[in-house]
């Protein structure tokens, strides 16, 4: 089969590597003229690491990042609400690793070029649409850098991994937009001394007032023991005005929410002010859809199920898509209807459940619940409001929905 993957991001490359592992050739088309190590932090959860381990990439990923030992939830007064072990410390067969997103992308890119051959990976190709005719798909491309039309590409199957603003999904579902509910985010990375265990993934505050997620992604960044620390703020805007993806973030737009967040274990406003970079993004997703496929065209990753980045789960769900699609192709060969039928049966409902859970009861629902119970005030004894076992049950429910409950990933 002639299989074309549009999008050379994490999910597109994971799909290509899964196909190659099963002896199925494909070609990847990436819109960027050059691949660079861009972005900030990403968390590779145990079920994502299982997929990457199957591709032979677990060791380099562990060497590039920092294995999380604990997940901690604090209120906006710096008081610990709940914590639990993570990764191998929680009994998983696989670690949970925080790392620089650009490093993970570069590893996947270089591995794809090495295993598939440079001739199968094409940069500077923006897909502007497709036409289905008979038993094939005609892909239309232009050069990203020059805007000139490129030759059309013929394929038996088109897999769209071109993200939340997928041009292919837009053609399949004209007029559909992203869902924005007034939550904006700012992200950055700061060089600083290790905090708490030095291996802690931390959520502070809640989306009701203001929230920040903090975790280290590179150890000893400067040879003096400092780490590169990733942080992400989330704020609900009263006027529901949406961030612009295409401009750098401005610290004055959000720092006021965090000025008092100086705790004995971390000075949050100082962490933000010393950031190397600041990016801004609107928090958006799309309503789940019943089918990801039309004819010989299908969606994967954020093109199929964009979700709020509240559970470090977007890339993990995309990697599950990649394996399911590759397995279906290995079983059914060129019977595209059977391939896509099995793929959707395996993934559509599960991904939809994660999208909706990330909206309603994400992991930081723990923070929201405690904030409501305590009246958004410091507490003397949290057990007077809610027990640790109740909080643990909230955390376990999310893992179950997202597909990384401990029972499913034991050694």
C-alpha positions in Angstrom: 0.0 0.0 0.0 1.0 3.6 -0.5 0.4 5.2 2.9 0.9 8.9 3.4 1.2 10.4 6.8 0.6 14.2 6.9 2.3 15.7 9.9 5.8 15.0 11.3 5.1 15.7 14.9 5.2 13.2 17.7 2.1 11.3 16.7 2.9 11.3 12.9 6.4 9.9 13.6 5.1 7.4 16.1 2.7 6.2 13.5 5.5 5.9 10.9 7.7 3.9 13.3 4.9 1.6 14.3 4.2 0.9 10.6 7.9 0.3 9.9 8.2 -2.1 12.9 5.5 -4.2 11.2 7.1 -4.1 7.8 4.6 -1.6 6.3 6.2 1.2 4.2 4.9 4.8 4.4 5.9 8.3 3.7 5.8 11.3 6.1 5.1 14.9 5.0 6.0 17.7 7.4 5.1 21.3 6.9 8.2 22.8 8.7 11.1 23.5 6.3 13.5 22.4 9.0 13.0 20.4 12.2 14.2 22.2 15.3 14.0 21.4 19.0 11.2 23.7 19.9 8.7 24.0 22.7 8.8 23.4 26.5 8.1 20.4 28.7 6.1 17.2 28.1 5.4 14.3 30.4 5.7 10.8 29.1 3.2 8.9 31.1 3.7 5.1 31.7 1.3 4.0 28.9 3.1 6.4 26.5 6.4 5.0 27.6 5.1 1.5 27.0 4.4 2.4 23.4 7.8 4.1 23.0 9.6 1.1 24.6 8.0 -1.1 22.0 9.8 1.1 19.4 13.1 0.6 21.2 13.2 4.2 22.5 12.8 3.9 26.3 16.5 4.1 27.2 17.3 7.3 25.3 14.1 8.9 26.6 15.0 8.1 30.2 18.5 9.5 29.6 17.1 12.8 28.2 14.6 13.6 30.9 13.8 13.2 34.6 11.8 10.3 36.0 9.0 11.7 38.2 8.9 10.1 41.6 5.8 11.8 43.0 2.8 13.8 42.0 1.9 16.6 44.5 -1.3 18.7 44.8 -1.1 22.0 46.7 -3.7 24.8 47.3 -2.8 28.3 46.4 -1.6 28.9 49.9 1.2 26.4 49.4 -0.4 23.7 51.6 -0.1 20.1 50.5 -3.4 18.5 49.7 -2.4 15.1 48.4 0.6 13.3 47.0 1.2 9.9 45.5 4.2 8.0 44.0 4.5 7.9 40.2 6.2 5.7 37.6 8.1 2.8 38.9 7.6 4.0 42.5 3.9 3.4 42.0 4.4 -0.1 40.8 4.4 0.5 37.1 6.6 -1.5 34.7 7.5 1.8 33.0 8.8 5.2 34.3 7.0 8.5 34.0 9.4 11.0 32.5 9.3 14.8 32.3 11.4 16.0 29.4 11.9 18.8 26.8 9.3 18.3 24.0 11.9 19.3 21.4 14.2 16.6 22.5 11.5 13.9 22.3 10.5 15.2 18.8 14.1 15.2 17.6 14.7 11.6 18.8 11.6 10.5 17.0 12.5 12.4 13.9 16.1 11.1 13.7 14.9 7.5 14.4 12.3 7.8 11.6 14.8 9.1 9.1 17.3 6.3 10.1 14.8 3.4 9.9 12.6 4.5 7.0 15.3 6.3 5.0 15.6 10.0 4.2 13.6 9.5 1.0 10.5 8.6 3.0 10.5 11.8 5.1 9.7 15.1 3.4 9.9 18.6 5.0 8.6 21.9 3.7 5.3 20.3 2.6 2.1 21.9 3.7 -1.0 19.8 2.8 -3.7 22.1 1.5 -6.3 19.5 0.8 -7.1 16.2 -0.8 -9.3 14.6 -3.4 -10.6 11.1 -3.3 -11.0 9.4 -6.7 -11.7 5.7 -7.2 -9.3 3.6 -5.1 -6.8 6.3 -4.2 -6.4 9.7 -2.5 -4.8 12.6 -4.2 -2.9 14.9 -1.8 -2.4 18.5 -2.6 0.8 20.2 -1.3 2.5 23.5 -1.4 5.9 24.6 -0.2 5.7 26.1 3.3 8.6 28.4 2.7 7.8 29.6 -0.9 4.0 29.0 -1.1 4.5 27.4 -4.5 2.4 24.4 -5.5 4.1 21.0 -5.3 3.3 17.9 -7.3 0.3 16.0 -6.0 1.0 12.8 -4.2 -1.1 9.6 -4.8 -1.9 7.3 -1.9 -4.0 4.4 -1.0 -4.5 5.6 2.6 -4.0 9.1 4.1 -3.4 9.4 7.8 -3.8 12.9 9.1 -1.6 13.7 12.1 -1.6 17.5 11.5 -2.7 18.6 14.9 -5.6 20.6 16.4 -5.8 22.9 13.4 -5.7 20.0 10.9 -6.3 21.1 7.3 -7.5 17.6 6.5 -10.1 17.5 9.3 -11.2 21.0 8.2 -12.0 19.6 4.7 -13.7 16.6 6.2 -15.8 18.7 8.6 -16.1 22.2 7.1 -17.2 25.0 9.5 -16.1 23.1 12.6 -14.2 25.2 15.1 -12.3 24.7 18.4 -14.2 24.9 21.7 -12.8 27.7 23.9 -14.4 28.3 27.4 -12.3 31.2 28.6 -9.2 29.4 29.9 -5.8 30.8 28.8 -2.4 29.4 29.5 1.2 30.7 29.6 4.2 28.3 29.5 7.9 28.7 30.1 11.1 27.0 31.3 13.3 28.3 34.1 16.8 27.3 35.3 16.6 26.8 39.1 17.6 24.7 42.1 15.7 21.5 42.5 12.6 21.9 44.6 10.8 19.3 46.9 12.2 15.9 45.9 13.9 17.2 42.7 11.6 14.6 40.9 8.2 16.1 41.8 5.4 16.9 39.4 3.4 19.6 41.1 -0.1 21.2 40.6 -0.8 24.3 42.7 -4.1 26.1 42.9 -7.2 25.6 40.7 -8.6 26.8 37.5 -11.4 28.5 39.5 -8.8 31.1 40.8 -5.4 30.4 39.2 -3.4 27.3 38.7 0.2 26.4 37.9 1.8 23.1 37.0 5.6 22.7 37.6 8.0 19.9 37.0 11.7 19.5 36.1 12.7 18.3 32.6 16.5 18.4 32.5 18.9 17.6 35.3 22.1 19.7 36.0 21.5 22.1 33.1 24.5 24.2 33.9 27.0 21.8 35.6 26.2 23.4 38.9 23.2 21.3 39.9 20.4 23.5 38.6 17.5 21.9 36.7 15.5 23.2 33.7 12.1 23.5 35.2 8.9 23.6 33.1 5.9 25.6 34.3 2.4 26.1 32.9 -0.1 28.6 34.2 -3.9 28.4 33.6 -6.2 31.3 34.2 -9.9 31.7 33.5 -10.6 35.0 31.8 -13.7 36.9 32.8 -14.1 38.4 29.4 -13.4 35.1 27.6 -10.9 36.7 25.3 -8.7 34.1 23.7 -4.9 34.0 23.5 -3.1 34.2 20.2 -0.9 31.2 19.3 1.3 33.4 17.1 2.9 35.8 19.6 5.2 35.5 22.6 3.6 35.6 26.0 3.8 38.8 28.2 4.5 38.3 31.9 2.4 41.3 32.8 -0.7 39.6 31.5 -0.8 36.9 34.2 1.9 37.4 36.9 -0.5 39.3 39.1 -2.4 36.1 39.9 0.8 34.6 41.4 2.5 37.5 43.3 1.7 36.1 46.7 2.7 32.5 45.9 6.0 32.5 47.8 6.1 29.2 49.6 8.8 27.7 51.8 9.4 25.1 49.1 9.3 27.4 46.0 9.1 31.0 45.1 6.6 30.8 42.2 6.7 34.5 41.0 10.5 34.4 40.9 10.3 31.1 38.9 8.1 32.8 36.4 10.1 36.0 36.1 13.4 34.2 35.5 11.9 32.1 32.7 14.1 31.7 29.5 11.0 32.0 27.3 7.2 32.5 27.7 4.6 31.2 25.3 0.9 31.8 25.4 -1.8 29.5 24.2 -5.6 29.3 24.5 -6.8 26.1 26.2 -9.0 24.6 23.5 -10.4 21.2 22.5 -13.1 20.0 20.1 -16.3 18.1 20.8 -15.8 14.3 20.2 -17.0 13.0 16.9 -18.4 9.5 16.1 -16.0 8.8 13.2 -12.5 9.8 12.3 -12.6 8.4 8.7 -14.0 9.3 5.3 -13.2 6.8 2.6 -9.5 6.3 2.5 -8.7 9.2 4.9 -8.5 9.0 8.6 -7.3 11.1 11.6 -5.0 10.5 14.5 -3.7 12.3 17.5 -4.8 15.9 18.0 -6.4 15.9 14.5 -8.8 13.2 15.8 -9.3 14.2 19.4 -7.8 17.5 20.6 -8.1 17.7 24.3 -7.4 20.0 27.2 -3.7 19.5 28.3 -4.7 18.8 31.8 -3.6 15.2 32.3 -0.4 15.1 30.3 -2.3 12.8 28.0 -2.6 14.2 24.5 0.6 12.7 23.1 -0.1 9.4 25.0 -3.5 9.0 23.4 -2.0 9.8 20.0 0.6 7.0 20.5 -2.2 4.6 21.3 -3.8 5.7 18.0 -0.6 4.9 16.2 -0.3 1.4 17.6 -4.0 0.6 17.0 -3.8 1.8 13.4 -0.6 -0.1 12.7 -2.0 -3.3 14.2 -5.2 -3.0 12.1 -3.1 -2.5 8.9 -0.9 -5.5 9.8 -4.1 -7.7 10.2 -6.1 -6.5 7.2 -3.5 -5.3 4.6 -5.0 -3.3 1.8 -8.6 -3.8 2.9 -9.0 -0.1 3.9 -12.6 -0.4 5.1 -11.6 -3.2 7.5 -8.5 -1.4 8.7 -10.3 1.8 9.5 -13.3 0.0 11.0 -11.1 -1.9 13.5 -9.1 1.3 14.3 -12.1 3.3 15.1 -13.7 0.5 17.1 -10.6 0.4 19.2 -10.0 4.1 19.7 -12.9 6.5 19.1 -14.9 5.9 22.2 -11.8 5.6 24.5 -10.4 8.9 23.2 -13.8 10.6 23.5 -13.9 9.6 27.2 -10.6 11.2 27.8 -11.6 14.5 26.0 -14.7 14.8 28.2 -12.9 13.8 31.4 -10.3 16.4 30.8 -13.0 19.0 30.6 -15.0 17.9 33.6 -12.9 15.9 36.1 -9.2 16.2 35.2 -6.5 15.3 37.7 -6.6 18.7 39.2 -10.2 18.2 40.0 -8.6 17.3 43.4 -7.6 21.0 43.8 -11.0 22.2 42.7 -12.8 20.0 45.1 -10.7 21.0 48.1 -10.9 24.7 47.2 -14.7 24.4 47.2 -14.9 22.4 50.5 -12.5 24.8 52.3 -14.1 28.0 50.9 -10.8 28.8 49.2 -9.1 29.4 52.6 -6.1 27.8 54.3 -7.0 24.7 56.4 -5.8 23.4 59.7 -6.8 19.8 59.1 -7.8 18.7 55.7 -9.4 15.5 57.0 -12.1 17.7 58.5 -13.2 18.3 54.9 -12.2 15.3 52.8 -10.1 12.1 53.4 -6.9 11.1 51.6 -8.7 7.9 50.5 -11.4 10.0 48.7 -8.7 12.1 47.0 -6.9 8.9 46.0 -10.1 7.6 44.4 -10.4 10.7 42.3 -6.8 10.3 41.0 -7.4 6.6 40.3 -10.5 7.3 38.3 -8.7 9.5 35.9 -6.0 6.9 35.4 -8.6 4.3 34.6 -10.3 6.5 32.0 -7.0 7.5 30.4 -5.7 4.0 30.2 -2.8 4.0 32.7 -4.2 2.4 35.8 -1.5 0.6 37.7 -3.3 -2.8 37.2 -3.0 -2.4 33.5 0.7 -1.6 33.4 2.2 -3.9 36.1 5.6 -5.5 35.4 
